[in-house]
Amino acid sequence: LLVPIASGLEDTPAIREQYKEAMLTLIETYIGTTIRSDLEVCELFSVEDFSTRYNSHKGSALGLAHTLFQTALFRPSNRSKKVNNLYYVGANTVPGIGMPMCLISAQLTYNRITT
């Protein structure tokens, strides 16, 4: 279950547990049956994890914000300006977030490397 939340929010074990309980209650209400007793694995991964594990700015799982100067041509390039032969792919580069955009980002980077 992926629950997108805003980056930069406070992240504590208690807050994570509140999110988990709220989402499980919502799902159980929607499907009309309990599922908690059937869960075999439950790992909570949140803002602090994205920040620590992936060095993601403010713990964002979804990349840059959709403001004018963080969209389309204004997103960071796939090619590093500081390190030769270093390329980036994914939500924080051209063209943006979402699986299709990340795949396009990978294709653009591949094209830059191979041409």
All heavy atoms as an XYZ file, in Angstrom:
895
protein
N       0.853     -1.164      0.000
C       0.000      0.000      0.000
C       0.896      1.224      0.000
O       1.780      1.355      0.831
C      -0.888     -0.018      1.247
C      -1.766      1.184      1.510
C      -2.812      1.315      0.420
C      -2.444      1.020      2.848
N       0.699      2.082     -0.959
C       1.466      3.320     -1.039
C       0.530      4.475     -0.744
O      -0.497      4.639     -1.400
C       2.078      3.496     -2.425
C       2.773      4.827     -2.701
C       3.973      5.016     -1.776
C       3.202      4.907     -4.148
N       0.881      5.258      0.258
C       0.085      6.417      0.641
C       0.943      7.653      0.432
O       1.836      7.939      1.234
C      -0.363      6.330      2.118
C      -1.192      7.545      2.498
C      -1.120      5.046      2.374
N       0.743      8.381     -0.663
C       1.553      9.574     -0.903
C       1.231     10.669      0.118
O       0.062     10.977      0.342
C       1.142     10.028     -2.305
C       0.270      8.981     -2.861
C      -0.197      8.122     -1.737
N       2.268     11.193      0.734
C       2.101     12.307      1.666
C       3.093     13.393      1.272
O       4.047     13.139      0.539
C       2.297     11.881      3.139
C       3.709     11.338      3.360
C       1.249     10.874      3.563
C       4.039     11.082      4.810
N       2.884     14.563      1.777
C       3.761     15.689      1.458
C       5.139     15.487      2.066
O       5.277     14.900      3.140
C       3.147     16.979      1.981
N       6.146     15.983      1.375
C       7.502     15.920      1.921
C       7.647     16.939      3.040
O       6.878     17.890      3.134
C       8.521     16.211      0.815
O       8.296     17.498      0.284
N       8.637     16.701      3.888
C       8.933     17.644      4.948
C       8.054     17.522      6.182
O       8.199     18.303      7.116
N       7.141     16.548      6.208
C       6.277     16.374      7.377
C       7.047     15.723      8.515
O       8.030     15.023      8.301
C       5.077     15.491      7.033
C       4.084     16.044      6.022
C       2.998     15.014      5.743
C       3.471     17.336      6.520
N       6.581     15.959      9.733
C       7.160     15.290     10.885
C       6.977     13.789     10.729
O       5.933     13.316     10.275
C       6.491     15.784     12.173
C       7.093     15.190     13.423
C       6.425     15.683     14.696
O       5.396     16.357     14.622
O       6.957     15.360     15.768
N       7.990     13.023     11.091
C       7.968     11.576     10.913
C       8.438     10.909     12.197
O       9.613     10.975     12.538
C       8.870     11.196      9.734
C       8.831      9.719      9.391
O       7.976      8.992      9.934
O       9.661      9.285      8.576
N       7.511     10.302     12.916
C       7.836      9.577     14.139
C       7.171      8.209     14.081
O       6.222      8.015     13.305
C       7.319     10.319     15.389
O       5.875     10.302     15.359
C       7.820     11.749     15.456
N       7.627      7.260     14.888
C       6.960      5.956     14.916
C       5.463      6.066     15.246
O       4.640      5.361     14.658
C       7.709      5.196     16.012
C       9.086      5.799     16.000
C       8.859      7.261     15.702
N       5.094      6.969     16.127
C       3.681      7.138     16.487
C       2.864      7.666     15.309
O       1.744      7.199     15.063
C       3.556      8.092     17.682
N       3.424      8.612     14.570
C       2.717      9.156     13.399
C       2.573      8.082     12.325
O       1.519      7.938     11.710
C       3.436     10.408     12.864
C       3.296     11.556     13.865
C       2.907     10.805     11.491
C       4.138     12.774     13.557
N       3.625      7.302     12.117
C       3.553      6.208     11.144
C       2.448      5.217     11.517
O       1.701      4.751     10.664
C       4.883      5.470     11.052
C       5.972      6.256     10.386
C       7.239      5.437     10.326
N       8.345      6.241      9.819
C       9.381      5.743      9.198
N       9.463      4.443      8.991
N      10.337      6.521      8.768
N       2.376      4.909     12.774
C       1.350      3.970     13.248
C      -0.048      4.549     13.036
O      -0.978      3.822     12.665
C       1.582      3.651     14.733
C       0.751      2.513     15.269
C       1.051      1.165     14.627
O       2.176      0.950     14.132
O       0.134      0.317     14.614
N      -0.209      5.834     13.244
C      -1.503      6.474     13.001
C      -1.893      6.380     11.526
O      -3.037      6.077     11.199
C      -1.461      7.947     13.422
C      -1.433      8.150     14.916
C      -1.240      9.620     15.283
O      -0.835     10.445     14.462
N      -1.522      9.945     16.537
N      -0.938      6.639     10.642
C      -1.201      6.508      9.197
C      -1.615      5.069      8.866
O      -2.561      4.830      8.132
C       0.032      6.870      8.367
C       0.152      8.336      8.028
C       1.207      9.096      8.523
C      -0.755      8.960      7.184
C       1.342     10.429      8.197
C      -0.626     10.289      6.848
C       0.424     11.026      7.368
O       0.560     12.350      7.041
N      -0.844      4.118      9.385
C      -1.128      2.703      9.101
C      -2.535      2.339      9.546
O      -3.309      1.748      8.789
C      -0.107      1.795      9.793
C      -0.367      0.309      9.535
C       0.513     -0.571     10.389
C      -0.198     -0.817     11.689
N       0.420     -1.783     12.567
N      -2.877      2.698     10.768
C      -4.202      2.356     11.292
C      -5.312      3.033     10.490
O      -6.341      2.426     10.195
C      -4.301      2.714     12.776
C      -3.479      1.806     13.678
C      -3.837      0.338     13.519
O      -5.047      0.000     13.465
O      -2.913     -0.484     13.432
N      -5.103      4.275     10.129
C      -6.115      4.990      9.345
C      -6.317      4.318      7.985
O      -7.452      4.156      7.518
C      -5.703      6.448      9.165
N      -5.218      3.922      7.342
C      -5.322      3.289      6.021
C      -5.952      1.904      6.110
O      -6.777      1.532      5.272
C      -3.947      3.198      5.351
C      -3.380      4.547      4.958
S      -4.461      5.476      3.835
C      -5.253      6.612      4.948
N      -5.585      1.127      7.125
C      -6.191     -0.197      7.282
C      -7.683     -0.080      7.570
O      -8.487     -0.848      7.024
C      -5.480     -0.981      8.389
C      -4.069     -1.464      8.050
C      -3.403     -2.088      9.267
C      -4.099     -2.438      6.882
N      -8.056      0.879      8.388
C      -9.483      1.106      8.666
C     -10.216      1.491      7.387
O     -11.308      0.979      7.112
C      -9.654      2.199      9.743
O      -9.030      1.752     10.948
C     -11.119      2.508      9.999
N      -9.621      2.373      6.597
C     -10.242      2.790      5.342
C     -10.430      1.603      4.394
O     -11.507      1.415      3.813
C      -9.380      3.865      4.674
C      -9.913      4.445      3.371
C     -11.188      5.233      3.611
C      -8.850      5.326      2.737
N      -9.408      0.788      4.252
C      -9.495     -0.384      3.368
C     -10.548     -1.358      3.871
O     -11.382     -1.854      3.099
C      -8.128     -1.081      3.243
C      -7.158     -0.183      2.475
C      -8.262     -2.439      2.563
C      -5.718     -0.652      2.540
N     -10.516     -1.649      5.165
C     -11.487     -2.593      5.729
C     -12.914     -2.084      5.577
O     -13.828     -2.864      5.284
C     -11.156     -2.877      7.197
C      -9.896     -3.709      7.356
C      -9.491     -3.924      8.795
O      -9.935     -3.151      9.688
O      -8.734     -4.865      9.046
N     -13.117     -0.813      5.750
C     -14.440     -0.220      5.555
C     -14.871     -0.359      4.100
O     -16.004     -0.733      3.808
C     -14.434      1.268      5.966
O     -14.057      1.365      7.338
C     -15.798      1.902      5.760
N     -13.951     -0.108      3.190
C     -14.253     -0.157      1.760
C     -14.572     -1.578      1.291
O     -15.515     -1.796      0.541
C     -13.078      0.410      0.969
C     -13.327      0.475     -0.512
C     -14.156      1.450     -1.052
C     -12.733     -0.438     -1.372
C     -14.395      1.513     -2.414
C     -12.964     -0.385     -2.737
C     -13.798      0.589     -3.257
O     -14.035      0.647     -4.594
N     -13.791     -2.566      1.758
C     -14.005     -3.940      1.289
C     -14.993     -4.724      2.152
O     -15.432     -5.805      1.762
C     -12.682     -4.718      1.156
C     -12.002     -4.915      2.515
C     -11.763     -4.034      0.159
C     -10.771     -5.808      2.461
N     -15.325     -4.192      3.315
C     -16.339     -4.819      4.152
C     -15.873     -6.025      4.943
O     -16.692     -6.850      5.368
N     -14.579     -6.140      5.172
C     -14.060     -7.236      5.994
C     -12.740     -6.819      6.625
O     -12.103     -5.864      6.189
C     -13.868     -8.530      5.160
O     -13.552     -9.614      6.033
C     -12.772     -8.375      4.131
N     -12.328     -7.521      7.666
C     -11.061     -7.201      8.323
C      -9.902     -7.873      7.595
O     -10.054     -8.967      7.045
C     -11.062     -7.651      9.800
O     -11.267     -9.056      9.844
C     -12.150     -6.942     10.586
N      -8.769     -7.223      7.602
C      -7.576     -7.793      6.971
C      -6.364     -7.799      7.903
O      -5.388     -8.478      7.627
C      -7.201     -7.036      5.669
C      -6.883     -5.567      5.965
C      -8.285     -7.194      4.624
C      -6.296     -4.813      4.786
N      -6.452     -7.081      9.003
C      -5.296     -6.945      9.899
C      -4.728     -8.296     10.327
O      -3.521     -8.498     10.347
C      -5.675     -6.130     11.136
C      -5.771     -4.644     10.891
C      -6.298     -3.949     12.160
N      -6.246     -2.513     12.065
C      -7.176     -1.762     11.479
N      -8.235     -2.333     10.929
N      -7.056     -0.451     11.449
N      -5.595     -9.239     10.671
C      -5.126    -10.544     11.157
C      -4.474    -11.371     10.040
O      -3.765    -12.331     10.315
C      -6.279    -11.328     11.777
O      -7.284    -11.568     10.793
N      -4.692    -10.986      8.793
C      -4.115    -11.728      7.666
C      -2.792    -11.146      7.171
O      -2.141    -11.747      6.313
C      -5.106    -11.760      6.492
C      -6.373    -12.515      6.844
O      -6.261    -13.573      7.497
O      -7.457    -12.041      6.478
N      -2.395    -10.013      7.707
C      -1.137     -9.401      7.278
C       0.045    -10.251      7.733
O       0.139    -10.616      8.897
C      -0.988     -7.994      7.852
C      -1.956     -6.929      7.355
C      -1.701     -5.608      8.074
C      -1.842     -6.755      5.851
N       0.921    -10.579      6.812
C       2.115    -11.348      7.152
C       3.330    -10.446      7.300
O       4.240    -10.750      8.056
C       2.375    -12.415      6.087
C       1.297    -13.496      6.096
C       1.607    -14.614      5.121
O       2.796    -14.806      4.769
O       0.666    -15.305      4.727
N       3.367     -9.353      6.544
C       4.469     -8.402      6.603
C       3.880     -7.000      6.609
O       2.973     -6.700      5.843
C       5.410     -8.547      5.384
C       6.491     -7.476      5.408
C       6.026     -9.932      5.341
N       4.399     -6.164      7.468
C       3.980     -4.769      7.486
C       5.218     -3.930      7.793
O       5.709     -3.916      8.917
C       2.898     -4.524      8.529
S       2.333     -2.814      8.543
N       5.747     -3.288      6.773
C       6.905     -2.417      6.941
C       6.473     -0.996      6.655
O       5.883     -0.714      5.615
C       8.025     -2.814      5.979
C       9.234     -1.921      6.098
C      10.338     -2.287      5.129
O      10.261     -3.338      4.476
O      11.286     -1.487      5.020
N       6.731     -0.113      7.581
C       6.376      1.287      7.396
C       7.617      2.036      6.926
O       8.656      2.007      7.568
C       5.847      1.874      8.707
C       4.662      1.128      9.320
C       4.252      1.770     10.644
C       3.498      1.108      8.364
N       7.496      2.673      5.785
C       8.605      3.381      5.142
C       8.096      4.769      4.832
O       7.109      4.917      4.123
C       8.974      2.630      3.850
C      10.273      3.041      3.247
C      11.434      2.369      3.574
C      10.338      4.080      2.338
C      12.650      2.727      3.004
C      11.534      4.454      1.765
C      12.695      3.769      2.099
N       8.732      5.784      5.384
C       8.139      7.110      5.273
C       9.177      8.190      4.971
O      10.267      7.898      4.496
C       7.378      7.426      6.571
O       6.549      8.539      6.410
N       8.816      9.407      5.264
C       9.594     10.592      4.902
C      11.053     10.480      5.336
O      11.965     10.695      4.531
C       8.933     11.858      5.506
C       9.765     13.091      5.256
C       7.532     12.030      4.945
N      11.291     10.154      6.577
C      12.668     10.057      7.081
C      13.454      8.970      6.350
O      14.642      9.135      6.079
C      12.669      9.796      8.591
C      14.044      9.782      9.217
C      14.799     11.097      9.065
O      14.174     12.170      9.066
O      16.043     11.048      8.930
N      12.793      7.876      6.003
C      13.462      6.797      5.266
C      13.891      7.253      3.876
O      14.993      6.943      3.423
C      12.549      5.575      5.147
C      12.173      5.028      6.506
O      13.091      4.730      7.298
O      10.965      4.920      6.781
N      13.016      7.965      3.171
C      13.373      8.479      1.846
C      14.535      9.458      1.948
O      15.434      9.461      1.111
C      12.180      9.152      1.167
C      11.250      8.179      0.511
C      10.074      7.806      1.124
C      11.551      7.633     -0.728
C       9.213      6.904      0.525
C      10.703      6.732     -1.344
C       9.524      6.366     -0.705
N      14.516     10.276      2.979
C      15.585     11.249      3.175
C      16.907     10.550      3.475
O      17.936     10.866      2.868
C      15.214     12.188      4.321
O      16.220     13.123      4.525
N      16.894      9.591      4.386
C      18.107      8.899      4.808
C      18.626      7.942      3.740
O      19.794      7.973      3.373
C      17.849      8.120      6.112
O      17.403      9.030      7.102
C      19.092      7.415      6.587
N      17.755      7.080      3.243
C      18.183      6.035      2.313
C      18.521      6.569      0.926
O      19.474      6.136      0.300
C      17.118      4.956      2.203
C      17.609      3.752      1.392
C      16.593      2.663      1.270
N      16.324      2.044      2.555
C      15.532      0.990      2.704
N      14.939      0.452      1.658
N      15.314      0.480      3.895
N      17.727      7.515      0.436
C      17.890      7.978     -0.942
C      18.377      9.417     -1.060
O      18.439      9.954     -2.160
C      16.569      7.819     -1.705
C      16.079      6.401     -1.687
C      14.870      6.082     -1.073
C      16.822      5.378     -2.253
C      14.420      4.772     -1.047
C      16.382      4.073     -2.224
C      15.185      3.770     -1.622
O      14.740      2.473     -1.587
N      18.679     10.053      0.087
C      19.112     11.445      0.096
C      18.104     12.325     -0.635
O      18.463     13.256     -1.353
C      20.505     11.594     -0.515
C      21.150     12.914     -0.149
O      20.871     13.474      0.903
N      21.996     13.425     -1.016
N      16.847     12.006     -0.478
C      15.771     12.715     -1.149
C      15.430     13.988     -0.377
O      15.200     13.954      0.831
C      14.534     11.815     -1.233
O      13.485     12.470     -1.870
N      15.403     15.100     -1.080
C      15.166     16.402     -0.453
C      13.868     16.399      0.351
O      12.797     16.120     -0.182
C      15.124     17.489     -1.525
C      14.926     18.860     -0.991
N      15.837     19.475     -0.159
C      13.920     19.746     -1.155
C      15.401     20.671      0.162
N      14.241     20.870     -0.425
N      13.959     16.672      1.633
C      12.834     16.706      2.572
C      12.060     15.385      2.620
O      10.919     15.339      3.024
C      11.876     17.852      2.243
C      12.475     19.229      2.432
C      11.430     20.288      2.195
C      11.998     21.668      2.385
N      10.984     22.702      2.127
N      12.681     14.302      2.171
C      12.029     12.999      2.229
C      10.982     12.790      1.162
O      10.093     11.952      1.298
N      11.071     13.515      0.074
C      10.081     13.403     -0.990
C      10.217     12.081     -1.732
O      11.288     11.720     -2.193
C      10.244     14.553     -1.987
O       9.406     14.344     -3.093
N       9.106     11.364     -1.858
C       9.080     10.129     -2.639
C       8.706     10.413     -4.081
O       8.863      9.565     -4.949
C       8.074      9.157     -2.032
N       8.191     11.588     -4.352
C       7.636     11.887     -5.669
C       8.408     12.926     -6.461
O       7.967     13.358     -7.513
C       6.174     12.347     -5.513
C       5.252     11.328     -4.849
C       3.882     11.920     -4.631
C       5.179     10.059     -5.666
N       9.545     13.330     -5.985
C      10.354     14.271     -6.744
C      10.007     15.715     -6.449
O       9.367     16.038     -5.456
N      10.432     16.576     -7.357
C      10.230     18.009     -7.190
C       8.749     18.369     -7.245
O       7.943     17.653     -7.818
C      10.986     18.761     -8.288
C      12.496     18.560     -8.299
C      13.111     19.197     -9.532
C      13.120     19.122     -7.042
N       8.428     19.508     -6.692
C       7.048     19.995     -6.678
C       6.618     20.416     -8.078
O       7.449     20.662     -8.946
C       6.923     21.183     -5.726
N       5.327     20.500     -8.279
C       4.798     20.932     -9.569
C       4.561     22.438     -9.573
O       3.449     22.914     -9.699
C       3.500     20.183     -9.891
C       3.756     18.766    -10.220
N       4.315     18.373    -11.405
C       3.567     17.641     -9.509
C       4.436     17.067    -11.415
N       3.995     16.600    -10.283
N       5.658     23.157     -9.425
C       5.605     24.608     -9.550
C       6.194     24.960    -10.916
O       6.876     24.134    -11.539
C       6.414     25.297     -8.440
O       7.778     24.890     -8.551
C       5.864     24.954     -7.063
N       5.943     26.144    -11.378
C       6.390     26.524    -12.715
C       7.873     26.253    -12.930
O       8.269     25.682    -13.939
C       6.080     28.005    -12.987
C       6.572     28.520    -14.346
C       5.925     27.743    -15.489
C       6.320     29.998    -14.479
N       8.705     26.641    -11.982
C      10.141     26.513    -12.178
C      10.696     25.155    -11.760
O      11.902     24.989    -11.617
C      10.882     27.660    -11.497
C      10.648     28.969    -12.199
C       9.813     29.929    -11.655
C      11.235     29.218    -13.430
C       9.584     31.120    -12.315
C      11.011     30.413    -14.100
C      10.183     31.360    -13.544
N       9.819     24.177    -11.555
C      10.261     22.799    -11.315
C       9.562     21.843    -12.274
O       9.458     20.659    -12.007
C       9.989     22.402     -9.860
C      10.850     23.164     -8.880
C      10.645     22.711     -7.451
O       9.961     21.754     -7.152
N      11.263     23.411     -6.527
N       9.085     22.349    -13.386
C       8.425     21.515    -14.379
C       9.146     21.612    -15.718
O       9.902     22.546    -15.972
C       6.950     21.945    -14.584
O       6.916     23.311    -14.996
C       6.125     21.765    -13.339
N       8.899     20.622    -16.545
C       9.348     20.572    -17.934
C      10.810     20.979    -18.085
O      11.688     20.354    -17.505
C       8.431     21.411    -18.806
N      11.058     22.024    -18.841
C      12.428     22.434    -19.151
C      13.209     22.922    -17.940
O      14.432     22.996    -17.984
C      12.408     23.547    -20.203
C      11.722     23.202    -21.516
C      11.656     24.423    -22.411
C      12.430     22.063    -22.211
N      12.518     23.269    -16.870
C      13.191     23.803    -15.686
C      13.680     22.715    -14.738
O      14.388     23.001    -13.790
C      12.273     24.770    -14.940
C      11.858     25.948    -15.773
C      10.550     26.093    -16.175
C      12.790     26.896    -16.172
C      10.149     27.176    -16.948
C      12.411     27.985    -16.948
C      11.090     28.128    -17.340
N      13.291     21.474    -14.979
C      13.785     20.377    -14.129
C      15.277     20.189    -14.355
O      15.800     20.505    -15.421
C      13.050     19.083    -14.443
C      11.695     19.031    -13.817
C      11.134     17.618    -13.888
N       9.862     17.593    -13.201
C       9.722     17.336    -11.915
N      10.758     17.041    -11.179
N       8.532     17.350    -11.356
N      15.966     19.619    -13.370
C      17.402     19.369    -13.559
C      17.658     18.462    -14.759
O      16.858     17.587    -15.076
C      17.809     18.668    -12.257
C      16.788     19.117    -11.253
C      15.513     19.272    -12.032
N      18.782     18.677    -15.394
C      19.179     17.893    -16.558
C      19.499     16.459    -16.160
O      19.787     16.167    -14.997
C      20.413     18.530    -17.192
O      20.922     17.709    -18.210
N      19.501     15.576    -17.150
C      19.905     14.194    -16.913
C      21.423     14.067    -16.801
O      21.924     13.057    -16.335
C      19.429     13.289    -18.058
C      17.936     13.267    -18.160
O      17.372     13.993    -18.956
N      17.291     12.468    -17.354
N      22.143     15.072    -17.230
C      23.605     15.040    -17.223
C      24.128     15.956    -16.121
O      23.718     17.108    -16.004
C      24.132     15.504    -18.570
C      25.643     15.470    -18.674
C      26.119     16.008    -19.982
N      25.590     15.163    -21.043
C      26.150     15.027    -22.224
N      27.238     15.693    -22.507
N      25.611     14.254    -23.131
N      25.045     15.453    -15.320
C      25.645     16.253    -14.255
C      26.450     17.397    -14.834
O      27.201     17.223    -15.799
C      26.553     15.387    -13.381
O      27.237     16.196    -12.445
N      26.302     18.575    -14.254
C      27.081     19.738    -14.676
C      28.467     19.734    -14.032
O      29.353     20.455    -14.467
C      26.351     21.026    -14.291
C      25.051     21.230    -15.035
C      24.324     22.473    -14.566
C      22.989     22.621    -15.280
N      22.215     23.744    -14.780
N      28.646     18.934    -12.979
C      29.890     18.961    -12.217
C      30.783     17.743    -12.421
O      31.992     17.841    -12.292
C      29.569     19.093    -10.721
C      28.876     20.392    -10.372
C      28.580     20.470     -8.897
C      27.860     21.777     -8.572
N      27.550     21.881     -7.153
N      30.171     16.581    -12.713
C      30.946     15.344    -12.814
C      30.795     14.763    -14.216
O      29.677     14.463    -14.639
C      30.477     14.310    -11.758
C      31.277     13.021    -11.871
C      30.575     14.887    -10.350
N      31.913     14.616    -14.909
C      31.873     14.037    -16.250
C      31.333     12.612    -16.209
O      31.649     11.838    -15.300
C      33.278     14.009    -16.875
C      33.734     15.386    -17.278
O      32.923     16.273    -17.522
N      35.042     15.574    -17.336
N      30.520     12.270    -17.197
C      29.961     10.930    -17.361
C      29.070     10.483    -16.212
O      28.902      9.288    -15.983
C      31.066      9.900    -17.600
C      31.806     10.177    -18.877
O      31.190     10.531    -19.887
N      33.124     10.059    -18.848
N      28.489     11.438    -15.481
C      27.499     11.113    -14.457
C      26.145     11.549    -14.978
O      25.952     12.708    -15.356
C      27.807     11.821    -13.134
C      26.780     11.614    -12.016
C      26.661     10.136    -11.637
C      27.151     12.447    -10.798
N      25.203     10.615    -15.002
C      23.866     10.863    -15.534
C      22.825     10.488    -14.494
O      23.063      9.623    -13.655
C      23.638     10.047    -16.812
C      24.566     10.446    -17.931
C      25.836      9.917    -18.019
C      24.156     11.363    -18.888
C      26.694     10.290    -19.044
C      25.003     11.739    -19.923
C      26.273     11.199    -19.981
O      27.102     11.575    -20.991
N      21.676     11.142    -14.568
C      20.591     10.910    -13.625
C      19.332     10.455    -14.365
O      19.089     10.871    -15.490
C      20.244     12.202    -12.869
C      21.426     12.857    -12.195
C      21.997     14.003    -12.726
C      21.943     12.344    -11.019
C      23.071     14.619    -12.113
C      23.018     12.952    -10.392
C      23.574     14.085    -10.937
O      24.632     14.691    -10.323
N      18.553      9.635    -13.691
C      17.236      9.264    -14.200
C      16.257      9.345    -13.036
O      16.642      9.305    -11.878
C      17.188      7.845    -14.807
C      18.128      7.738    -15.979
C      17.503      6.789    -13.771
N      14.980      9.467    -13.357
C      13.961      9.404    -12.322
C      13.173     10.678    -12.156
O      13.224     11.590    -12.973
N      12.448     10.718    -11.062
C      11.440     11.743    -10.826
C      12.005     13.153    -10.725
O      11.317     14.113    -11.044
C      10.669     11.412     -9.555
N      13.235     13.296    -10.284
C      13.792     14.639    -10.083
C      14.469     15.206    -11.314
O      15.059     16.274    -11.260
C      14.774     14.632     -8.911
C      14.060     14.499     -7.593
O      13.037     15.134     -7.370
N      14.569     13.669     -6.714
N      14.441     14.498    -12.432
C      15.076     14.986    -13.650
C      14.038     15.156    -14.749
O      12.877     14.842    -14.572
C      16.165     14.012    -14.133
O      15.549     12.775    -14.490
C      17.213     13.773    -13.077
N      14.487     15.632    -15.888
C      13.610     15.775    -17.057
C      13.129     14.391    -17.457
O      13.924     13.471    -17.501
C      14.403     16.426    -18.214
C      13.630     16.381    -19.505
C      14.785     17.847    -17.849
N      11.865     14.131    -17.710
C      10.767     15.076    -17.799
C       9.930     15.186    -16.532
O       9.123     16.083    -16.429
C       9.924     14.520    -18.943
C      10.116     13.061    -18.864
C      11.524     12.865    -18.369
N      10.071     14.291    -15.535
C       9.304     14.469    -14.304
C       8.890     13.178    -13.638
O       9.464     12.125    -13.868
N       7.838     13.265    -12.799
C       7.426     12.132    -11.976
C       6.450     11.226    -12.711
O       5.911     11.572    -13.737
C       6.795     12.594    -10.641
C       5.475     13.313    -10.889
C       7.739     13.457     -9.865
C       4.672     13.544     -9.639
N       6.221     10.082    -12.119
C       5.313      9.090    -12.684
C       6.097      8.051    -13.463
O       7.153      8.334    -14.013
N       5.598      6.821    -13.475
C       6.318      5.740    -14.143
C       6.617      6.049    -15.610
O       7.760      5.889    -16.041
C       5.551      4.420    -14.014
C       6.296      3.238    -14.610
S       7.945      2.973    -13.905
C       7.511      2.304    -12.324
N       5.648      6.498    -16.404
C       5.994      6.806    -17.801
C       7.084      7.862    -17.913
O       8.000      7.739    -18.725
C       4.677      7.315    -18.398
C       3.621      6.705    -17.550
C       4.215      6.660    -16.164
N       7.016      8.893    -17.079
C       8.022      9.957    -17.130
C       9.389      9.438    -16.712
O      10.413      9.801    -17.292
C       7.624     11.138    -16.235
C       6.359     11.846    -16.670
S       6.533     12.587    -18.299
C       5.473     11.541    -19.257
N       9.438      8.569    -15.695
C      10.719      8.025    -15.248
C      11.323      7.131    -16.317
O      12.532      7.117    -16.525
C      10.549      7.264    -13.935
S      10.238      8.365    -12.542
N      10.476      6.374    -17.026
C      10.986      5.547    -18.118
C      11.496      6.408    -19.265
O      12.520      6.103    -19.871
C       9.904      4.582    -18.603
C       9.527      3.484    -17.613
C       8.353      2.675    -18.132
C      10.714      2.591    -17.312
N      10.793      7.499    -19.553
C      11.269      8.430    -20.572
C      12.595      9.040    -20.131
O      13.525      9.193    -20.923
C      10.213      9.520    -20.872
C       8.996      8.892    -21.561
C      10.809     10.637    -21.725
C       7.799      9.827    -21.655
N      12.709      9.369    -18.860
C      13.947      9.910    -18.318
C      15.096      8.921    -18.527
O      16.194      9.300    -18.926
C      13.767     10.205    -16.824
O      14.975     10.549    -16.218
N      14.836      7.656    -18.270
C      15.857      6.625    -18.478
C      16.233      6.539    -19.957
O      17.416      6.416    -20.293
C      15.357      5.283    -17.970
N      15.248      6.616    -20.837
C      15.520      6.561    -22.276
C      16.341      7.767    -22.725
O      17.285      7.632    -23.504
C      14.215      6.492    -23.075
C      14.415      6.346    -24.570
C      15.077      5.029    -24.943
O      14.655      3.981    -24.482
N      16.103      5.087    -25.771
N      15.992      8.946    -22.236
C      16.757     10.147    -22.581
C      18.210     10.025    -22.126
O      19.134     10.394    -22.853
C      16.115     11.388    -21.959
C      14.776     11.823    -22.518
C      14.168     12.920    -21.644
C      14.912     12.292    -23.947
N      18.389      9.514    -20.921
C      19.746      9.348    -20.404
C      20.511      8.328    -21.224
O      21.671      8.545    -21.591
C      19.701      8.938    -18.919
O      19.024      9.963    -18.193
C      21.097      8.759    -18.349
N      19.878      7.220    -21.551
C      20.495      6.205    -22.422
C      20.917      6.815    -23.753
O      22.052      6.596    -24.217
C      19.532      5.037    -22.638
C      20.021      4.042    -23.658
C      20.958      3.079    -23.304
C      19.555      4.077    -24.968
C      21.432      2.167    -24.236
C      20.016      3.175    -25.903
C      20.951      2.218    -25.542
O      21.413      1.331    -26.470
N      20.036      7.600    -24.339
C      20.351      8.236    -25.623
C      21.541      9.180    -25.504
O      22.386      9.243    -26.396
C      19.142      9.007    -26.158
C      18.018      8.099    -26.575
O      18.191      6.887    -26.740
N      16.838      8.667    -26.734
N      21.639      9.912    -24.399
C      22.762     10.829    -24.208
C      24.071     10.081    -24.043
O      25.118     10.530    -24.483
C      22.512     11.722    -22.998
C      21.471     12.762    -23.273
C      21.422     13.809    -22.178
N      20.512     14.846    -22.610
C      19.516     15.311    -21.883
N      19.320     14.847    -20.666
N      18.748     16.255    -22.334
N      24.015      8.932    -23.387
C      25.226      8.158    -23.146
C      25.703      7.469    -24.422
O      26.895      7.399    -24.694
C      24.993      7.107    -22.039
C      24.802      7.812    -20.695
C      26.145      6.113    -21.953
C      24.343      6.900    -19.574
N      24.773      6.983    -25.217
C      25.133      6.170    -26.378
C      25.296      6.935    -27.674
O      25.686      6.359    -28.678
C      24.107      5.037    -26.577
O      22.811      5.613    -26.797
C      24.081      4.108    -25.379
N      24.952      8.225    -27.704
C      25.090      8.977    -28.953
C      26.152     10.055    -28.841
O      26.614     10.403    -27.826
C      23.773      9.658    -29.370
O      23.331     10.502    -28.313
C      22.750      8.636    -29.708
